[in-house]
């Protein structure tokens, strides 16, 4: 049997900083640690509110979850 350990969640707000020589958007990512128990809807709501405070346009809002997986004996 396995179990997750040391769960962590990051909220990432990706902002468009301009375009490169080929016309693709250049993006910078702002990352904030959030509670892993937050729902996707809550993370999106927080990301949207933070995005509205930025001077650059928002490209995407992402949730990144990570955890160690350990075997239980």
C-alpha distances in whole Angstrom, upper triangle without the diagonal:
4,7,11,13,17,17,21,23,27,30,32,35,37,41,43,46,48,48,48,51,50,49,46,44,43,41,40,36,36,33,32,28,28,25,22,22,25,25,27,30,30,30,32,35,35,35,38,40,39,40,43,44,44,48,46,45,41,40,36,34,30,27,24,21,19,16,14,10,9,6,5,7
4,7,10,13,14,17,20,23,26,28,32,33,37,40,42,44,45,45,48,46,46,42,41,40,37,36,33,32,29,28,25,24,22,18,19,22,23,24,27,28,27,29,32,31,32,35,36,36,37,40,41,41,44,42,41,38,36,33,30,27,23,21,17,15,12,10,7,6,4,6,9
4,6,10,11,14,17,20,23,26,29,31,35,38,40,43,43,44,47,45,45,41,40,38,35,34,30,30,26,25,22,21,18,15,16,19,20,21,25,25,24,27,29,28,29,32,33,33,34,37,38,38,41,40,39,35,34,31,28,24,21,19,15,13,10,8,6,5,6,7,11
4,7,7,10,13,17,20,22,26,28,31,34,36,39,40,40,43,42,42,38,36,35,32,30,27,26,22,21,18,17,15,12,13,16,17,19,22,22,20,23,26,25,25,29,30,29,31,34,34,34,38,36,36,32,31,27,25,21,18,15,11,9,6,6,5,6,9,10,14
4,6,9,12,16,19,22,25,28,31,34,36,39,40,40,43,43,42,38,37,35,32,30,26,25,21,20,16,16,14,12,13,17,19,20,23,22,21,24,26,25,25,29,30,29,30,34,34,34,37,36,36,32,31,28,25,22,18,16,12,9,6,5,6,7,10,11,14
4,6,10,13,17,19,23,25,29,32,33,36,38,38,41,41,40,37,35,33,29,27,23,22,18,17,13,13,12,10,12,15,18,19,22,21,19,22,24,23,23,27,27,26,28,31,31,31,34,33,33,30,29,26,23,20,16,14,11,8,5,6,9,10,14,15,18
4,7,10,14,16,20,22,26,29,31,34,35,36,39,39,38,34,32,30,27,25,21,20,16,15,11,11,9,7,9,12,14,15,19,17,16,19,21,19,20,23,24,23,25,28,28,28,32,31,30,27,26,23,20,17,13,11,7,6,4,7,9,12,15,16,20
4,7,10,13,17,19,22,26,28,31,32,33,36,36,35,31,29,27,24,21,18,16,12,11,8,8,7,6,9,11,13,14,17,16,13,16,19,17,17,20,21,20,21,25,25,25,28,27,27,23,23,20,17,14,11,8,6,5,6,9,12,15,19,20,24
4,7,10,13,16,19,23,25,28,29,30,34,33,32,28,26,24,21,19,15,14,10,9,6,6,6,5,9,9,11,11,14,12,10,13,15,13,13,17,18,16,18,21,21,21,25,24,23,20,20,16,13,10,7,6,4,6,9,12,15,18,21,23,27
4,6,10,12,16,19,21,24,26,27,31,30,29,25,23,21,17,15,11,10,6,5,4,6,8,8,12,11,13,12,14,13,9,12,14,12,11,14,15,14,15,18,18,18,21,20,20,17,17,14,11,8,6,5,7,9,12,15,18,21,25,26,30
4,7,10,13,17,19,22,24,25,29,29,27,24,21,19,16,14,10,8,6,5,6,6,10,10,12,11,12,10,12,10,7,8,11,8,7,11,12,10,11,15,15,15,18,17,17,13,14,11,7,6,5,7,9,12,15,19,21,24,28,29,33
4,6,10,13,15,18,20,22,25,25,23,20,17,15,12,10,6,6,4,6,9,10,13,14,16,14,15,12,14,13,9,10,12,10,7,11,12,10,10,14,14,13,16,14,14,11,11,8,6,5,6,7,11,13,17,20,23,26,30,32,36
4,6,10,12,16,18,20,23,23,21,18,15,14,10,8,6,5,7,9,12,13,16,17,19,16,17,14,15,14,11,10,12,10,6,8,10,8,7,11,11,10,13,11,10,7,8,6,5,6,9,11,14,17,21,24,27,30,34,36,39
4,7,9,12,14,16,20,20,18,14,11,10,6,6,4,6,9,12,15,16,19,20,22,20,20,17,17,17,14,13,15,13,10,11,13,11,9,12,13,11,12,10,9,6,5,5,6,8,11,13,16,19,23,26,28,32,35,37,41
4,6,9,12,14,18,18,16,13,9,8,5,5,6,8,11,14,17,19,22,23,25,23,22,20,20,20,17,15,16,15,11,12,13,11,8,11,12,8,9,6,6,4,5,7,9,11,15,16,20,22,26,29,32,35,39,41,45
4,6,8,11,15,15,12,10,6,6,5,7,9,11,15,18,21,23,26,26,29,26,26,23,23,23,20,18,19,19,15,15,16,14,11,13,14,11,10,6,6,6,6,9,12,14,18,19,23,25,29,32,35,38,42,44,48
4,7,10,13,15,12,11,7,6,6,7,10,12,16,19,22,24,28,29,31,29,29,26,26,26,23,21,22,21,18,17,19,16,13,15,15,11,10,7,8,9,10,13,15,17,20,22,25,27,31,34,37,40,43,46,50
4,7,10,11,9,8,6,5,7,10,13,16,19,22,26,28,31,32,34,32,31,28,28,29,26,24,25,24,21,20,22,20,16,18,18,14,13,9,10,12,11,15,18,20,23,24,28,30,34,36,39,43,46,49,52
4,7,8,5,5,4,5,9,12,15,18,21,25,28,30,33,33,36,33,33,30,30,31,28,25,27,27,23,23,24,22,19,21,22,18,16,13,13,14,12,16,19,21,24,25,29,31,34,37,39,43,46,49,52
4,5,5,6,6,6,10,13,16,20,23,26,29,32,35,35,37,35,35,32,32,33,30,28,30,29,25,25,27,25,22,24,25,21,19,16,16,17,15,18,21,22,26,26,30,31,35,37,39,43,46,49,52
4,6,8,10,10,14,17,20,23,26,30,33,35,39,38,41,39,38,35,36,37,33,31,33,33,29,29,31,29,26,28,28,24,23,19,19,20,19,21,25,26,29,29,33,34,38,40,42,46,49,52,55
4,6,9,10,14,17,20,24,27,30,33,35,38,38,40,38,37,34,35,36,33,30,33,33,29,29,31,29,26,28,29,25,24,20,19,20,18,20,24,25,28,29,32,34,37,39,41,45,48,51,54
4,7,9,12,16,19,22,25,29,32,33,37,36,39,36,35,32,32,33,30,28,30,30,26,26,28,27,23,25,26,23,21,17,16,17,15,18,22,23,27,27,31,33,37,39,41,45,48,51,54
4,6,9,13,16,19,22,25,28,30,33,33,35,33,32,28,29,30,27,25,27,27,23,23,26,24,21,23,24,21,20,16,15,15,12,15,18,20,23,24,27,29,33,35,37,41,44,47,50
4,6,10,13,16,19,22,25,27,30,30,32,30,29,26,26,27,24,22,24,24,20,20,22,20,17,19,20,17,16,12,11,11,9,12,15,17,21,22,25,27,31,34,36,40,43,45,49
4,7,10,14,17,20,23,25,29,29,31,29,29,26,27,27,24,22,24,23,19,20,22,19,16,19,19,16,15,11,11,12,10,12,15,17,20,20,24,26,29,32,34,38,41,44,48
4,7,10,13,16,20,22,25,25,28,26,26,22,23,23,20,19,21,20,16,17,19,16,13,16,17,13,13,10,10,9,8,10,12,13,16,17,21,23,26,29,32,35,38,41,45
4,7,10,13,17,19,23,23,26,24,24,22,23,22,19,18,20,18,15,16,17,14,12,15,15,12,12,10,11,10,9,11,12,13,15,16,19,21,25,27,30,34,37,40,43
4,6,10,13,15,19,19,22,20,21,19,20,19,16,15,17,15,12,14,15,12,11,15,14,12,14,11,12,10,10,9,9,10,12,12,16,18,21,24,27,30,34,36,40
4,7,10,13,16,18,20,18,20,18,19,17,14,14,15,13,10,13,13,10,10,13,12,10,13,12,13,11,11,11,10,10,12,12,15,17,21,24,27,30,34,36,39
4,7,9,13,14,17,16,17,16,17,16,12,13,15,12,10,13,14,11,12,15,14,13,16,15,16,13,14,12,10,9,9,9,12,14,17,20,23,26,30,32,36
4,6,10,12,15,13,15,15,16,14,11,13,14,10,9,13,13,10,12,15,14,14,17,17,18,15,16,14,11,11,10,10,12,14,16,20,23,26,29,31,34
4,7,9,12,11,14,14,16,13,11,14,15,12,12,15,15,13,15,18,18,18,21,21,21,18,19,17,14,12,10,9,10,11,14,17,20,22,26,27,31
4,6,9,8,11,11,13,10,8,12,12,10,11,14,14,13,15,18,18,19,22,22,22,19,20,17,13,12,9,10,10,12,14,17,20,22,26,27,30
4,5,6,9,11,13,10,9,13,14,12,13,17,17,16,19,21,21,22,26,26,25,22,23,20,16,14,11,11,10,12,13,16,18,21,24,24,28
4,6,8,10,13,11,10,13,15,14,15,18,19,18,20,23,23,24,28,27,26,23,23,19,16,13,10,10,7,9,10,13,15,18,21,21,25
4,6,9,11,10,10,13,14,14,16,18,19,19,21,24,24,26,29,29,28,24,25,21,18,15,12,13,10,12,13,16,17,19,22,22,26
4,7,8,6,7,10,11,10,12,15,15,16,18,20,21,23,26,26,25,21,22,18,15,13,10,12,11,14,15,19,20,22,25,26,29
4,5,5,6,9,10,11,12,14,16,17,18,20,22,23,27,26,24,21,21,17,14,13,10,12,12,15,17,20,21,24,26,27,30
4,5,5,6,9,10,10,12,14,15,16,18,20,21,24,23,21,18,18,14,11,10,8,11,11,15,17,20,22,25,27,28,32
4,6,5,6,9,10,10,12,14,15,17,19,20,24,23,21,17,18,14,11,11,10,14,15,18,20,24,25,28,31,31,35
4,5,5,6,8,10,11,12,14,15,17,19,22,22,21,17,18,15,12,12,11,14,14,18,20,24,25,28,31,31,35
4,5,5,6,9,10,11,12,14,16,17,20,20,18,15,16,12,9,8,7,10,12,15,18,21,23,26,29,30,34
4,5,5,6,9,10,10,12,14,15,19,18,16,12,13,10,7,8,8,12,14,18,20,24,26,29,32,33,37
4,5,5,6,9,10,11,13,15,18,18,16,13,15,13,10,11,12,15,17,20,23,27,29,32,35,36,39
4,5,5,6,8,10,11,13,17,17,16,13,15,13,10,11,11,14,16,19,22,26,28,31,34,35,39
4,5,5,6,9,10,11,14,14,13,10,11,9,6,8,9,12,15,18,21,25,27,31,34,35,39
4,5,5,6,9,10,13,13,11,9,11,9,7,10,12,16,18,22,25,29,31,34,37,39,42
4,5,5,7,9,13,13,13,11,14,13,11,13,15,18,20,23,26,30,32,36,39,40,44
4,5,5,7,11,11,11,10,13,12,10,12,14,16,19,22,25,29,31,34,38,39,43
4,5,5,9,8,8,6,9,9,8,12,14,17,20,23,26,30,32,36,39,41,44
4,6,8,9,8,8,12,12,12,15,17,20,23,26,30,33,36,39,42,44,47
4,7,9,10,10,14,14,14,17,19,21,24,27,30,33,36,39,43,44,48
4,5,7,8,12,13,13,16,18,20,24,26,30,33,36,39,43,44,48
4,7,9,13,15,15,19,21,23,27,29,33,36,39,42,46,48,51
4,7,9,12,13,16,20,22,25,28,31,35,37,41,44,46,50
4,6,9,11,15,18,21,24,27,31,34,37,40,43,45,49
4,6,8,11,15,17,21,24,27,31,33,37,40,42,46
4,7,10,14,16,20,23,26,29,32,35,38,41,44
4,6,10,13,16,19,23,26,28,32,35,37,41
4,7,10,13,17,20,24,26,30,33,35,38
4,6,10,13,17,20,22,26,29,31,35
4,6,10,13,17,19,23,26,27,31
4,7,10,14,16,20,23,25,29
4,7,11,13,16,19,21,25
4,7,10,13,16,19,22
4,6,9,13,15,19
4,6,10,12,16
4,7,10,13
4,6,10
4,6
4
